[in-house]
Amino acid sequence: PREVVHYVYFASLSGREAFGKEVEADGFAVQDMDAAPGEEYPYGLRITRHDPVVMDHIHGVTGQLFAQALMHEGVYDGWECVVIGDKLINLPWV
């Protein structure tokens, strides 16, 4: 497990706040928030949590965040984390 950062954007400030409260209850930490006036989804949120970065697990996490974001007029934009290990992995889609 390692820190995984997720990015989510919302159409309204109230949607962002409600989502933030929900994910904090699931163990996520709200790292920062920003606003980009004039954008379709101007209210950004960066959240983090320590999770295993294995496909079955991370797909479950991102699927849940995607669904929660939609319930609050938001869009899930993706995740990132540091690479750990000294082996080079050949991925079939790269």
Buried (B, 14 or more C-beta within 10 A) or exposed (E): EEBBBBBBBBBBEEBBBBBBEBBEEEEBEBEEBEEEEEEEBBBBBBBBBEBEBEEEEBEEBBEEBBEBBEEBBBBBBEBEBEEEEEEEEEEEEE
